[in-house]
Amino acid sequence: MGVGKYFKEKLIAIHKWNQKRWLIIPLITSTIGVWFSLILTYLGINLHLLTVINNTRILTWQGWVFTGLVVLVSTIFVIAQRVYEFEELNNGKDKAELVLLNVMNSASNELCDIKYATLKEQIKDIKSGLNEAPQILSNPKEQLKHIIKCLNESLCTILSYPDYKINGKEMYICLHYNFPDENNREWYLAESLYAEKSISKKELLGNNSTFNKILKSKEDLLFCNSKEDARKQDSYVPDSEDHYDENNNLKGSIGCYKIQIIHQNKPYINAIISFVTYSKKFVNTDDKKHIDTLKYNVKENILSIYKKRISIELCLLYISKLREIQQQQVNNEKPTA
């Protein structure tokens, strides 16, 4: 075994050890900041880590030793994480789509955050009567169509491996949303570029539906790798599109992701993204650790990023809805001839 490969394996092992001990990770990543900003600054002299010579504070030999250890340990853990990402994840062992992360850069996310915050403030002013709802010149329904299409492609990519592929035709995604202040029971289905599945609102909101489970859950993601297991746990109701194996067990998987648009503790919009397969499972194994890893990657690397764009378009849809309500109120107040 080459020296380089040996060190890579050791660094990967360190990162995996970190993952199993979740409390250690934030402690280690904050070590350098705490060391320099607090310990050395306020306790350095008392702990004999610093001394004062000619009104200048300098490190003692003990200070140099401990500072070197802190920097070394923190650096090792950072390098271990980077090696793990590029060696393990790019090889598909615990796949987290780094290519997608690079495309969705931080600058774009910051712009989305600013626009999202502005729209929520605008909705608040409209609801409080300070401003009239403006006409939305863009077409948020059309934008949502293409966002759902891109989300489909991204999910298929992160769930696919060299020896296991899920394509866009095998994955169905839909987005339901409502405006609780206007009608908490009225759910709208966002238009899609894909053919819609035939499911009634009664089925959608049924007690044992996955949709209803995520609505009532404190979690924002339900990730059921086995529809059959979900059905047995009263968390899935089969529909006419479902397929069964030779033992009459449901095939495929289902996931639901909840988005809530809240401003100053006031809920404006609820939305549920449902993503479903009818033949293949999301993860082609029953190994819980592997399923949990994919669930984490789907949530953190895909859904949480698309959530920002979807939330912006939903805010624009709500402003359009408020404009319709205001215009209807004006028409109702006009005197009849």
N, C-alpha and C positions, 0 to 999 in steps of 0.2 A: 504493500500500500504506500503510495506517494505521501510525502510530508504534507503537501497542500490538501490532499483529500482527507488525510487524518485530522488536520485542524478544522476543516469544514464540518466533518462529522461531529467533532467535539463541540463546536459552536452551535450546531443544530440541536444537539442533545441538551445544551444549556438552555436554549430557547424553549424547548419542549418541557423541560423541568420548570421553567418560569410559568408556562401556560397552566400547569397543574396547580400552581400556587399563586392564585390571582392577586392576593394582597401584596406579594413581594414586588410585583411589576410596578405599581405606582410608587412604592417606597424607593425602589432603585432608580426609577427615572427622575425622581425629584431630589435624589441625594446630592448631586452637584450644586443645584440651586440653594438647597438648605445649608450645605457646608459653607459656601462662600458668602451667602447673604446673611446668615444668622450665626452659625457657630463661630466662624473666624471673626466676623465683624464685632459680635457682642461678647463672645466668651473666649476669644483667642488668647488674650493676655492671661486671664485667670486659669486657663487650661495649659498654659505654657506652650501654646502653639505659635504665639507671636511675641516678639520683644520690640521695645522702642529704642532706637538708636538715632540720635540727632533729630528727634521729633518725627522720625519716620518708622512706621511699623513694618517689620520684616519677619519672615517665617523663621522659627527656630528649627533645629534639626528634626525635632519631633513633629513640628508643623509640616516640614517638607515630606516626611515619611507618610503621615496620615493623608495629606493632600494628594500625594502620588497614588496611594492606595485607592482613595475615593475616585479619582479620575480614571485609574486603571480599571476598576471594577465596573464603573458606569459605562466606560468605553466598550468593554468586553460584551456587556449585555446589549448595547446598541448594535455592535457589529454582529452579534449572534442573531439578532432579529433580522438584520438585512440579509445575512447569508441564508437564513431560513426562507425568507421571502423569495429570493432569487433562485435558490437551489431546489427547495421543496415545492413551493407553490407553482413555479413555472414548469416543473416536471409533472404537475397534476396530482401530487400525493395528498395535499390538503388545499385544493385549488381555490385561490382567491384572485379574481381576474385583475392582475396588475395593469394590463393594457387599458382596461376600462377606467381604472383609477387615474392613469396618466392623462387620458383624454378629458375626463371631467376634472379639470384643474381647479385649483383653489380660487383663482381670480373669477372664474365663471360662477362658482358657488357663492362668492361674496356678493356679486351683482344680484344673484337670485335672492339672497337674504335681504338685501336692501329693498328690492322691489316688493318682496313678500311683506315686509314690515310696513311699507308705505301703503299697500293695498288694505291691510288689516286696519290701519288707522283711518283710511278713507271710508271703509265700511262702518266703522264706529261713528264717524261724523254724519254719515247718511242716516244711520239708524237713530241717532240722537236728534235729527232734524236740523243740524247745523248747515248741511249742504244737500243739494239735490244730487241724485244719482246721475252721473254723466253717461253719455252714449259711448258704448264700447265699440271702437272702430275695428279692432282686431276680431278674429273669429275663434274664441276659445274652444268651441266644440270641435272645430277642424283641427286645432292644435292638439287637443286631447287624442284625436284619432291617431296622429302620427307619434305622439308620445307612447301610447299603448303599443303601437307596432314596434317601436324601438325597445320598449320594455320586454316584449315577447322575445326579440332577438337576443337581448342581453341575458335573460334568464336561460334561454336555450344554450347559450355559449358557456355560461358558468356551470351548468348542469351536465355538460357534455365532456367526454373523455375520448382519447384515441380509440378505445375499444367499446365505447358506449355513447351513442349520439341521440339527442332529442332535437328534432327540427321544429320549425315554426308551425307546421301543420299538426304536429302532435301535442302542441301546447295551446291551450285556450285561455285568454285573459280578458276580463271585463272589469269595468269600473262602475260602481253604483255610488250615488251621492244624494244627500238631502240637506235641506235648510231647516234645522229644528225650530227656529223662531217662527217660521212660516207654517210648516206642517211637519211634525216629527215623524209621522207615519208614511209620508209620501216620499218614495225613493225613485230617483231617475237613473236610467241606464245611459252611460256615456256612449255616443256613437263610436263605431269601430270600423276599421277597414276589413275586419274579418266577419264571417257569417255569425249571426247571433244564435245562441243556443236557446231552445224553447223551455224556459223556466218561469213559472208564474210568480207573482209577488207573494202569494200565499205560501208557495214552496220555499221561496227565498227567506221569508221571515218565520218559517216553521220552528217549533221548539227545538228540534233535533238537527237543524241545518247548521253547517259550518259557519255560514254567514251570521246566524243568530248567536252562535257561541262566541265569535270574536266581538260582536257588539257588546255582549255582557261581560267579556273578559277584561281583566286589568292589563293583560298583555296586549301588545300591538301586532303580534304575528302568531298565527296558528299554522304549523307546518306539519301536515299529516302525510308521511311518506307512503302509507298504506290506507287507501280508502276503506278497505275491509275492516281494518282495525278501528278506523274512525267511526264506521257504521256501528260496530259492536259497542263502542263507547258513547253511542247516541250523539255523535258529533258530525254525522253525514247522512243525508237522505238521498238514495240513488235516484237518478232521473233517466229519461228515455235514451240518453246518449251513452249511458254507461255500458261497459263491456265486462264479461265474466269469464273466468277460466273454467277448466273442465270440472272443478270441484264447486262450481257456482259461487266462487269468491270474487268480489269486485277487483277489477284491475285498476291500476293507475294511482295517482296521488292528487291531493288538493291542498292549497294554501290560501290563507286570507290575511291581508295586511290592512290594518286600520289607520286612517289618517283623520285627525281631528284638528280643525282650524279654530283656535281659541285666542281671544284677545282680552286681556284684563279680566280673566276668569269667565268670560262670556263666550259660550260655544256658538260659532257662526255656521260652520259646515262640518258634516260628518261624511266620510267616504270610506269605501271598502274596495280594495283591489283583490279580486279572486283570480287565482291562476291554477289551472287544472290540466291533468293529463288523463287520457282515457284508456291507454294501453300500457305504456311504459311508466315506471315509477320515477320520481325525481332522482332518487339515489338507488342504484342497482345493487343494493346490499341491505341486510337487516342489522348491520353493525351500528349500534347506537352512537358510538363515538364519531363514526364517519358521517352519520346523518346529522348529528349536532353541529359538526364542523361545516357542512354544506348549508345548514339552516343559518348559522352565524354569517357565513359569507354572502348568502342571498340577501339577508337583512341589511348588513352593514355596507356591502360593496355595490348593491344594486338598488334595493327598495328605498333605502334612506336617501339615496342621491336623486332618484326619480321623484321622490316625495316632494321635493322643493319645486320642481317644474309643474307637477300636477297641482300642487296647492296654489300656485300663482294663477293657473287657468281656472281653477274652481272659484277663486276670489273674483275673477273677472266675470264668471258666469253668475255669481251671486249679485254683483253690482248690476248686471243686466236684468236680473230678476227684480231687484229693488226698483229699478227704473220702470219696469212694467207695472209694478204695484203702485208707484207714485202716479204714473200716467192714468191708471185706472181710477185712482181716487180723484184725480182732477176731472176726469170725464163724468164721474158719478155726481160731482158737485155742480156741474153745469146745469143751469135751469132748462127744463124742457119747454119746447115751444107750445 
